[in-house]
């Protein structure tokens, strides 16, 4: 009887150990987190250009054109809550929840592999076009984090049609928004509440920019 109990305990221990081993180093999407540096309630906006010449996350803006730090910090943990170091940056990227922000290949990945604390960030400018006022979602190896609905960051770009290049096909779209009389977020590159000459300057400066 004692031997049978000991055998049962041994088997349970093996099973628990095997389960723990199976989750070690595997990202837990429900407990890993993505946090924005700016703690205000406002959504921050990133102005992106396909060649990476747009705004850094530290240069995001909130309504009125006020500059804030919208750096995203990802903390990656496994099923046991242990940090996952050296997770490849190529396997961590961001997308807009509605797909409106269109990144170039590799243009929205994290800045570096995760460190000893399982952390990495998005600070450098994205290589992207298109526009979206939806939340920004962090993806890990193709699956979204489920710990939250997303990060409060929206996107617009001089690449208005999201085809990976700022060219003459974007100009008529902008002109329609500029003269249309109805506010269009996608063309308010300065996010100051109006499509005006400051946005014309940004479009002109970005002409010719394309995905690497």
C-alpha positions in Angstrom: 0.0 0.0 0.0 2.8 2.4 1.0 4.7 1.5 -2.2 1.5 2.2 -4.3 1.1 5.7 -2.6 4.7 6.5 -3.2 4.4 5.5 -6.8 1.4 7.7 -7.2 3.1 10.7 -5.6 6.1 10.1 -7.9 4.0 10.0 -11.0 2.1 13.2 -10.0 5.5 14.9 -9.4 6.7 13.9 -12.8 3.5 15.1 -14.5 3.7 18.5 -12.8 7.4 18.8 -13.6 6.7 17.9 -17.2 3.9 20.5 -17.5 6.2 23.2 -16.0 9.0 22.2 -18.4 6.5 22.4 -21.4 5.6 26.0 -20.6 9.1 27.2 -19.8 10.2 29.8 -22.3 6.9 29.7 -24.1 5.2 33.2 -24.1 2.1 33.4 -22.0 -0.1 35.9 -24.0 -2.5 36.4 -21.1 0.1 37.4 -18.6 2.7 39.2 -20.7 2.1 42.9 -20.9 2.5 45.9 -23.2 2.5 49.3 -21.6 2.7 52.8 -23.0 5.0 55.3 -21.3 2.5 58.2 -21.4 -0.1 57.6 -18.7 -2.7 60.1 -19.8 -6.1 59.1 -21.0 -5.7 60.5 -24.4 -4.8 58.4 -27.5 -1.4 59.3 -28.8 -0.7 59.5 -32.6 2.3 58.4 -34.5 3.1 60.0 -37.9 4.8 57.3 -39.9 6.7 57.3 -43.2 7.6 54.1 -45.1 11.3 54.7 -45.0 11.3 55.2 -41.2 11.6 59.0 -41.5 8.5 59.7 -39.4 8.1 60.3 -35.7 9.8 58.3 -33.0 7.5 56.9 -30.2 9.0 59.6 -28.0 7.6 62.2 -30.4 4.0 61.0 -30.5 1.3 63.7 -30.1 -2.0 63.9 -28.3 -4.9 66.2 -29.4 -3.6 69.8 -29.9 -0.3 68.6 -31.2 1.2 68.2 -27.7 4.3 65.9 -27.8 4.3 62.9 -25.5 6.4 59.8 -25.0 4.4 56.8 -26.3 7.2 54.3 -26.0 5.7 50.7 -25.8 7.4 48.4 -23.3 6.7 44.7 -23.7 7.3 42.4 -20.7 7.3 38.8 -21.9 6.8 36.0 -19.4 6.1 32.2 -19.7 3.3 30.2 -18.1 5.1 30.1 -14.7 5.5 33.9 -14.7 9.3 33.7 -15.4 10.8 36.4 -17.7 11.8 35.2 -21.2 15.2 36.7 -22.1 16.6 37.0 -25.6 13.2 36.5 -27.4 13.8 37.5 -31.0 12.7 41.0 -31.9 11.6 39.8 -35.3 8.9 37.7 -33.6 7.4 40.7 -31.7 5.6 43.3 -33.8 2.7 45.8 -33.7 -0.4 46.2 -35.9 -3.4 48.5 -35.7 -6.5 46.6 -34.5 -8.4 47.4 -37.8 -5.4 46.8 -40.1 -5.4 50.5 -41.2 -1.7 51.0 -40.4 0.3 49.1 -43.1 3.8 48.3 -42.1 6.6 47.6 -44.5 8.2 44.1 -44.1 9.9 44.1 -40.7 8.9 47.8 -40.3 6.9 47.4 -37.0 9.1 44.9 -35.0 10.4 45.6 -31.6 13.7 47.5 -31.3 15.7 44.6 -29.8 15.6 41.1 -28.4 14.1 41.0 -24.8 16.6 41.6 -22.0 17.2 39.7 -18.8 13.9 41.0 -17.5 12.0 39.8 -20.5 11.6 43.4 -21.8 11.9 45.1 -25.1 10.5 48.4 -26.5 9.2 50.2 -29.5 10.9 53.6 -29.6 12.4 54.1 -33.1 10.2 55.3 -36.0 8.1 52.7 -37.8 8.4 52.0 -41.5 4.7 52.2 -42.3 1.9 53.9 -44.2 -1.9 54.0 -44.0 -4.0 55.4 -41.1 -5.9 54.0 -38.2 -7.6 55.4 -35.1 -8.0 51.9 -33.6 -5.8 50.6 -30.7 -2.3 49.3 -31.4 -2.0 45.5 -30.8 1.2 43.7 -29.9 1.8 40.4 -31.7 4.0 37.6 -30.5 4.9 35.0 -33.1 1.8 35.8 -35.0 -0.7 35.8 -32.0 -1.9 39.0 -30.2 -1.4 39.6 -26.5 -4.7 38.8 -24.8 -3.8 40.6 -21.5 -5.4 43.8 -22.9 -7.4 45.0 -25.9 -4.4 47.0 -27.1 -2.3 50.2 -26.5 -3.8 53.6 -27.0 -1.8 54.6 -30.0 -3.2 55.6 -33.4 -1.3 56.1 -36.7 -1.3 58.2 -39.8 1.1 58.7 -42.6 2.0 60.7 -45.7 1.6 57.3 -47.5 -2.2 57.9 -47.4 -3.1 54.8 -49.5 -0.7 52.5 -47.6 1.0 51.2 -50.7 4.5 51.5 -49.3 5.5 54.7 -51.1 4.7 58.4 -50.8 4.0 59.6 -54.4 1.6 61.4 -56.6 -1.2 58.9 -55.9 -1.3 60.2 -52.3 -1.6 63.9 -53.4 -5.2 63.7 -54.7 -6.3 62.0 -51.5 -4.7 64.7 -49.4 -6.1 67.5 -51.6 -9.6 66.0 -51.2 -9.2 66.1 -47.4 -7.6 69.6 -47.5 -10.4 71.2 -49.5 -13.2 68.9 -48.5 -14.5 70.9 -45.5 -14.8 67.8 -43.3 -12.1 66.9 -40.9 -10.1 63.8 -41.9 -7.7 62.3 -39.3 -5.7 60.5 -41.9 -4.4 63.8 -43.3 -3.9 65.7 -40.0 -0.3 64.7 -39.8 0.4 67.2 -37.0 -2.7 66.1 -35.1 -3.6 69.7 -34.3 -7.3 69.2 -35.2 -7.2 70.6 -38.7 -5.8 69.7 -42.1 -3.8 72.7 -42.9 -0.5 74.1 -44.3 1.6 72.3 -41.6 0.3 69.0 -43.1 1.2 70.2 -46.6 4.8 70.7 -45.5 5.0 67.2 -44.0 3.5 65.6 -47.2 6.0 67.5 -49.4 8.9 66.5 -47.3 7.9 62.9 -47.4 7.4 62.6 -51.2 9.5 59.9 -52.7 9.9 57.9 -49.4 9.3 54.2 -49.8 9.7 50.9 -47.9 13.4 49.8 -47.8 
